[in-house]
Amino acid sequence: MASTRTHTQDVEIQPYTTFHVEVARTERLSPNFLRVTFTGDALDRFADNGADQRIKLVVPLPGTGLADFPDGPDWYGRWRALPDERRNPLRTYTVRAVRQDLRELDVDFVLHGDGGPASRWANAARPGTPAAVVGPDARHPGPHGGREWTPPPDASRLLLAGDETAVPAICAIAESLSGDVPATILLEVPQAEDILDLRTRPGVEITWLPRDGAAHGDALIPAVREATGAPARTMASNPATNPAVNPAVNPAETGDLNDIDVDRDLLWEVPDPTAAAACDGLYAWLAGEAAMVKTLRRHLVQQVGVDRRAVAFMGYWRLGRAEAN
Ligand SMILES: Cc1cc2nc3c(=O)[nH]c(=O)nc-3n(C[C@H](O)[C@H](O)[C@H](O)COP(=O)(O)OP(=O)(O)OC[C@H]3O[C@@H](n4cnc5c(N)ncnc54)[C@H](O)[C@@H]3O)c2cc1C
């Protein structure tokens, strides 16, 4: 999150602030997606930045609810200092829609059972259920940060691929796509009934990939491979991109992928907004389960030769691991 601060009427407004909200209504979009519409007095100043704007959901604790969640500019440090039993779980979600005039915020939750506090909270959400959301504050003149969709102006082809946790972000991006750059959208979802109604502009090809009980990524990985292909010359055989042959190439910047252990590290690499389009004008945005995203990243960087500095690879969650804050 950006750390710039501004002063409005002597009050220091940070880019992200805490909004106390309650559930206005829920809508079951499909077997695995639940839309939660939040309402709250302050949501008329929740910044509507579109695209993949991320927020933090503050999950109320049994018994104490949100009573111990600290307010104010130094909330994060004070929250971290709380004893475990009084520290509200924080989980990352995407803004699906904001209606400032109605003081409403939509967030689409993937329901994955009662194994995590956020999914458990969503399963039990009813009108009036309280929560808090840490999100972009429109009183801050911006930028707020927390958005990664930054295709370079010279991109001539767009690829968006993700699993169900990335569906809200990809839908929001797809709905706002302008211009006429061809775009390929690949969405892996648990089952065919999770295919949502997604409208976008002409020139955008959308493919929904129901997993139907297969392992995570089994549908998406081959689809990304097919959509991007692999040129005859891979990174290693291309002198322009092989660090062993060309000393001007920094392996850390190009594609030496014996690096991230997704069980230990966060897989999160986002483009330098000033970087040129990645490979033959391709700009790719990939998000979902971390091991799956790592496989996709390896394919794009090593087989296709995409410059990883110009592609967004984001592990949104890790199989078998709770979100770490
Ligand atoms: C930038 C960003 C944006 C995101 N946007 C969204 C969004 O809009 N909607 C959304 O639903 N998620 C979104 N996510 C993913 C969400 O943050 C994680 O799924 C999170 O772990 C859910 O928290 P939890 O408390 O339910 O589970 P945790 O306590 O984090 O995990 C408990 C267990 O559940 C497993 N688990 C977590 N998520 C899933 C899942 N989706 N399917 C199966 N098992 C799972 C974990 O592996 C772990 O074993 C986003 C993540 C990021 C980083």
The ligand as an ORCA input file, in Angstrom:
! r2SCAN-3c Opt
* xyz 0 1
  C      -4.934     -9.455     -4.020
  C      -5.883    -10.586     -3.635
  C      -7.201    -10.517     -3.995
  C      -8.082    -11.551     -3.664
  N      -9.404    -11.447     -4.012
  C     -10.267    -12.419     -3.671
  C     -11.675    -12.295     -3.949
  O     -12.135    -11.262     -4.472
  N     -12.483    -13.316     -3.602
  C     -12.002    -14.448     -2.979
  O     -12.797    -15.340     -2.665
  N     -10.693    -14.579     -2.669
  C      -9.829    -13.590     -2.993
  N      -8.509    -13.712     -2.655
  C      -8.056    -14.967     -2.022
  C      -8.323    -14.978     -0.515
  O      -7.597    -13.939      0.105
  C      -7.826    -16.332      0.050
  O      -8.559    -17.376     -0.515
  C      -7.872    -16.377      1.566
  O      -6.958    -17.366      1.970
  C      -9.232    -16.692      2.129
  O      -9.137    -16.623      3.531
  P      -9.810    -17.711      4.503
  O      -9.826    -17.098      5.856
  O     -11.108    -18.163      3.924
  O      -8.808    -18.943      4.450
  P      -7.343    -19.026      5.151
  O      -7.440    -18.955      6.629
  O      -6.424    -18.074      4.492
  O      -6.919    -20.510      4.730
  C      -7.457    -21.651      5.415
  C      -7.339    -22.876      4.504
  O      -8.199    -22.679      3.379
  C      -7.463    -22.855      2.168
  N      -8.011    -21.907      1.177
  C      -7.916    -20.554      1.157
  N      -8.554    -20.051      0.094
  C      -9.057    -21.121     -0.583
  C      -9.828    -21.244     -1.763
  N     -10.239    -20.180     -2.477
  N     -10.182    -22.498     -2.162
  C      -9.806    -23.587     -1.460
  N      -9.091    -23.530     -0.317
  C      -8.724    -22.301      0.109
  C      -6.013    -22.576      2.528
  O      -5.149    -23.271      1.657
  C      -5.930    -23.083      3.948
  O      -5.682    -24.475      3.952
  C      -7.610    -12.692     -2.968
  C      -6.268    -12.746     -2.576
  C      -5.403    -11.715     -2.909
  C      -3.970    -11.782     -2.462
*
